[in-house]
Structures are given as structure tokens and as C-alpha cells.
Amino acid sequence: MNLENLATKSSGGEFTKKLFTGLGALKILAVNPTHKELAALLDIDLEKVKEPNYTQENSLRLDFWYKNHDSITTPLFGKFAIFVSNEPRVSQSGKNQYIDANSRTCWADSISDLSERNSRLHEFNRMDLSTVRSACRGEEDLYQLMKAYGNVDISSGPFMLDDYSAICKGKFTELRDFFDHFNKKDGGVKVLMGVKDGQYQDIWNMLFLSVNAKISDYVRNKITASEYGYKHYYGHSFELKEFVASAAPETSGSDSDIDWSAPSPSDPFQDAPVKSDANFEALTKPSTDDDDLF
């Protein structure tokens, strides 16, 4: 044996996780996993994982752990977050967000204003005013994800969680059952993947599409909008591909000390003024994904 010519493996400190940009199809593996579930999901020793804390000051963070959907071969793994609260959602301009039993939403000054706006919409976009109530913070985001994941046709009947408030209080059974159910039916979601600070994988939680959805002009404009569009680097392409640092603007940052349960330092509910009368109002709060764990 020629010992001098034996190659050695790189040390763990030199390992770098691949990052991706573009539209990727995901399968959700877990929602707010426990300490033990998180260790099993990451396939690491229990003592290396901190007890996750999903409670924020004025909200609760929903962590959705994912892998690549079976429809794509690119290996993906990570998590993204949605923040939820039982508090009503009001924009900075003072408008209220309303929601009906089919999870359709609309911004308006009042119920009477909502009724007048609703009358101007095409029939298939109109809200069921008999079931309208004030929408809670994060509620629209969560339903957008769920509708896309199950490719749900909300025109066929009501689409509403039995107890949204229970989820905001840390009870996740109903939500976990939903994703378990649609995973058996090959459910999934297409998202925009980007790179934050040049080194963290980011998932834009303001756009959720069904796995087989086509890229419409609305989606394209939503992503590229100068004021409310995606703010991180996504390769300026919808094609899913590996991130190449030399192709992106220079950024700085460090992930040497990873906190497995770190909350987002930003306010998850910085609602912006409403710009449109459209029934399916573009989501208007800034991206607030939780810090990446890798």
C-alpha cells in the first residue's frame, strides 16, 4: 500500500450546501416538528438539536420542512416559514382584509365597501358575503399554500380550516393531516427559490403555485414588480438551477453559528398599503422567511 498517495476526505468545515434559484417543486415533509422529530428529519443526534420555539412576540411561526417533489430530480431539502396570528389583518393605509368560507380574500374599508367592490367582479371571483369575516394575519398566506398544494378547486365548495385559531395557539394536527392526505395523492407546491445574502437558501412565501402550474404574466409580474416583488437573487430566470456565486451581486454574512430554532428578527406582519381593487389582491407584506438552518 502506497500511503503517500492516499487521498483524504475534506474536513466537515469545508462542506458547503448547494443553493438553488428559480422555480422548484416541493413536497412538505413536516410542519413544526418536535425536538425528536427534527433530529430524525435531519438524521443527526438529538443533543445537537435545540428544542424548537415556534412562538414569536405577536405571532406563531409555521415551519414547513420540504424535499424535492417526485416530479423533479434536483435534490432539495430545507424549510420555509409562514407567520400566523389570531389578530385581524389591517394594511398600513387602514384597509381591512376580509375572507369568506371559500378562502377568497379582499381588501376594503368596511363591509359596505366590500359589498360594492364585490359587485364589480366577475361572478366566478365574487366572495360569498354571507360567510365573510375579518381575515387574520397570515391566514391568506396559509390558504394560498394549501390550495396550491392540493390543487384545490375552491369554486366547488367551502375551503376553510376547522379551527384556524387552534393552529395559532400551537395545535398543528389539522394542518399536518392536510399535508399527509395530499402527499398520498402526489400533492406538492411550486415555489420561487432564491439566495439571500449570497449564502442562504430562501423560499419566497408570497407565491405558491400548483406543481403543474404554467407561468402566467400575473406570476411573472408579481415576481419582478419593483415595489412588492421578490427582493433576493433568483437568477433572473424561472429555470431551477444551482446557484453560482460569481453570477450574483456580492453579499456578505456568516452562518458559522447555526441556531436550529432561531426566530426571524423581523416583524412578520409589516403590511403595506393596498394598491388594487382586485379580489385576489397580491400579497403585500415583505418577505419574512425565518433564518435558514444551513
N, C-alpha and C positions, 0 to 999 in steps of 0.2 A: 504493500500500500504506500503510495506516494503522498505522505502527509502534507508536504509543502504545497501541493496543487489542489487540495480540497477546498471547495468554496464554502463559505459560511453564510447563513441566513442573515438578513438585515435585522437590526435590533428593533424592538417594538416601537421605540421613539421615532423611527423613520417611517412608520406606516402612515399613509395618507389615504383617506376615504375618497372615493371617486364622487364627484359632484356632477349634476346634470342640469341642462337647460332645455326649455321647450315644453311641449305638451306631453305629459306622461299619464298612462292608465294605471290606476292603483287599486289594490284590494285591501280593505281595512281588516287588520288582524285583531285589534284590541281597542277598547275605549276606556280610558283612565284605569289602567291595570294596577293591581295592588303591588305591594313590595315584592312578594314572591312571584306573582305573575310577570312582573317586569324583569326580574332576574332570569326567569325561564325564557322569556321572549328574547332577551339579549344573549342568552346562553352564557352567563357569567355567574360567578359565585355571589351568593346572597349578600355577603358582607361588603361587596363592592358597590352595592346599590343603596342609595338613601331612600328612606320612606317617602314616597311622593306626596307632595302637598298641593292639592289642586284648588284650594280656596284662596282667592285674591281678596283685596280690601273691600271691593264693592261688586264682586262677581265670582264666578266659578269657571275654571279653565277646563275645557274638554280636550284631552289629548287623544288624537287618533293615530295609532301606530299602523303603518302600512308596509306592504311589499309590492312589487310589480304585479299587475294583473296578468292572468294567464294568457291574455291576448298579445302580450309583448314579451320579448326575451331579454330585454335590458334588465339587469339585476338592480332593483331599487329597494331601499329599506330605510325607514326613518319615521318621523312623526310630524304632524302639523296640529295647530290648536285653533279652537273657536271658543270665545268667551261668552258666557250666558249669564243672565241676571233676571230676577223677577220684576225689576223696575221697568216702567214704561219707557219706550224709546222716543225721544224728542230731539229734533235737529237743532243745530245752533241758531237757525232762523226762527225757531219756535213752533215749527210744524210737528204734528203728532203722526206717528206711523200706526196704521190700522191693519188688522189681519182678519181674514174670515176663516170658516171651517175647512176650506179647500187650501189654506195656507197662501192664498193670494194676498199681496200687501199693497198699500197705497199711502202716500203722504198727503195730509190735508190739515187745514186749520181747525176743523171741527167736523162733527158727524154730518151736519147740513152741507158743509163744503165738500165733504167726501161724496155725499149723495149726488151733488151737482156734477162733480168730476166723473163719477161713475156712469152717469147718464150719457156722457160724451164718448165712452169707449165702445169698441165693437162688442157685440153680445158675448162672444166666447172669452173676452177678457174681463167682463164685468164681475165685480165682487158680489157675494151673497150678503146683502146688507142686513138680513135677518140674523146673521151669525157674527157680524162684525164686532170686534172689541179692540182695545188698545193693544198693540204689539209690544212684547217685552224686548229688552236689549239682547241681541244675539239670536233671537228666535228666527228671524228671516234667514240668517246665515245657516243655521242648523237645518232648517227645512229645505233650503236650496241644495245642501249636501245630500240629504236623504232622498229628495225627489230625483236627483241625478243618479244616485247610487242604485236605486231600484227602477230607474227609468219609468217613474210613476206618472200615469195619466190622471191629473187632478180634475179633469173635466168629467170623469166617470163617477165621482163621488167625493165625500169629505176625505181630507188627508191632514190629520192632526194627531199629535201625541195624546195619549190618555191623560198624562199628568206632566206637563212641561215644568211646572213649579217644583215637582219632586226631583227632577234632574238638577235644577238649580240648587237644590239642597243636598246634593251628593248621592242620589239614588239613581243608579245607571242601568238597572235591569232591563227596563223597557227599551232603552237605546241599544244595549248590547244584543237583545233579542232581535231587533230590527236588522242589524248587520249580519248576525248569524243566519237569519232567514234568507236574506238576499245573497249571501255567499254561497248558499246551496243552489241558488238559481243563476250562478255566474254573474252576480252583480258586481259593479265597480264604478269608479269615477275617474274622469279625465280632468287633470289639473294643470295649471301653469307652474313649471318648476324654474326656479332661478337661483342665483348665487348672491348671498348677502355678505358685504364686507370682504368680498374676494375669497372667502373660505368656508362659509356656512351654507348648507343646503336650505333653500327656502321654498315653501309652498304658498302660493297666493290664495288666501282663504276668502277672496271676494269673487271667485269664479269657479263654479263646479259644473261640469258637463257630463252627460252620459258617455259611456265608453265608446260608443259608435257615433257620437255626435260629429257633425260637419262643422267646419269653422266658418261661421257666418260673418257678414260685415259688422253686425252688432258686437259679436265677440271680439273681432279684430279691433274695432274702435274702442271698445271697453278697455282692452289691454294697453293700447297706445295713447289713450287720452292724456293730454299734458297735465291736467289738474288732478284727476282722480284715477289715472291709470296705474299700471304696475311700476314701482319705483326702483326695483332692484334689477340686476343684469339677467336677462333671459336669452341672450344670444341673438336677439333681434330676429328670431326665427321660431316657428312653431314646431319644427322638427326636433324630436328628442335626441340629444347628443351629449357626449361627455364635455364637461367644461374645460376649456383651455385658458389658463390664467393670462397668457400673453395676448389673448384676443379681447380681454375685458379691461375696463379702466382700472388703474392701480388703486388698491384699497389697503387698509391696514387693520390689524386686530390680532388677537391671540386666543386660542382655545386650549391653552395648556392646562388650565384648571377647570375641569368639566364638572358642573353641578347637575346631577341626574334629576333633580327635582326643582331646578331654579324657575321661579315665575318670571313672566315678562316684566321688564322695568317700566313699560309704557302703559298709558291708560287705554284699555281695550275699547272704550266707548267714546272716542272723540268724534262724535257725529258732525258731519259737515252740512252746510246749507243745502236745501233741496233745490235742484235746478230744473226739474222736468215734471210735467203732469202725467207722464206715462204710468200705467198701472203697475208694470213690473219695473219699478224705479231701480236704477243702477245703484248698487250698494255703495254708500258714500263715505264710510269711515276708512281711515288709513289702515294699511296692513299692520297687524299686531301679533304676528306669529310669535310664539314662545321661543326663547333661545334654543338653538339646536343642541342636541346632546352629544354630537360627534365633532 
